[in-house]
Amino acid sequence: MIRLIQIACIVVTVAILFAFRQAFMSLQNYFSADFPIGFICGIIFAAAVYGIICWIDPSSRPRGTAGQQQRFDDRVH
């Protein structure tokens, strides 16, 4: 049963990546040849900014699931 779920997850991941590739290729044909370079650099820049923010302010990092996060009403005064 677990092996079947793992294979299904792999198939879904491959389908999602294939869809992203097709969308990327269609956007590449729509824009100029420099679009992929700018797109990749933009992603790297956004990830770097997020990493710097998390490095400077560790409290901004997401932790746990939504059910485990502390709510405003749960604080002890």
C-alpha positions in Angstrom: 0.0 0.0 0.0 2.8 2.4 0.9 4.7 1.6 -2.3 1.6 2.4 -4.3 1.3 5.8 -2.6 4.9 6.5 -3.2 4.6 5.6 -6.9 1.4 7.8 -7.2 3.3 10.7 -5.6 6.2 10.3 -8.1 3.7 10.2 -11.0 2.0 13.4 -9.7 5.3 15.1 -9.2 6.5 14.2 -12.7 3.2 15.5 -14.1 3.5 18.8 -12.2 7.1 19.3 -13.4 6.1 18.5 -16.9 3.3 21.1 -16.7 5.8 23.7 -15.4 8.2 22.8 -18.2 5.4 23.3 -20.8 4.4 26.6 -19.3 8.0 27.7 -19.1 8.6 26.8 -22.8 5.4 28.6 -23.9 6.5 31.7 -22.0 10.0 31.4 -23.4 8.5 31.4 -26.9 6.3 34.4 -26.1 9.1 36.6 -24.7 12.6 37.2 -25.9 15.5 34.7 -25.6 16.7 36.4 -22.4 13.5 35.6 -20.5 14.8 32.3 -19.0 17.9 34.0 -17.7 15.9 36.7 -16.1 13.3 34.3 -14.7 16.0 32.1 -13.1 17.9 35.1 -11.7 14.6 36.5 -10.3 13.9 33.2 -8.5 17.5 33.2 -7.1 17.2 36.8 -6.0 13.8 36.2 -4.2 15.2 33.1 -2.5 18.3 35.0 -1.4 16.2 37.8 0.1 14.1 35.3 2.0 17.3 33.6 3.3 18.7 36.9 4.4 15.5 37.8 6.2 15.4 34.5 8.0 19.1 34.8 8.9 18.6 38.3 10.3 15.3 37.7 12.1 15.0 34.0 13.1 11.5 34.6 14.5 10.2 35.1 10.9 10.9 31.5 10.0 7.9 29.2 9.7 7.9 26.5 12.4 5.6 23.5 12.7 2.1 23.2 11.3 -0.6 25.7 11.7 -2.1 23.7 14.6 1.2 23.8 16.5 1.8 27.6 16.1 1.1 29.8 19.1 -2.1 31.9 18.9 -2.5 35.3 20.4 -5.0 34.0 23.0 -2.7 31.3 24.1 0.0 33.6 25.5 0.6 33.7 29.3 0.7 37.2 30.7 
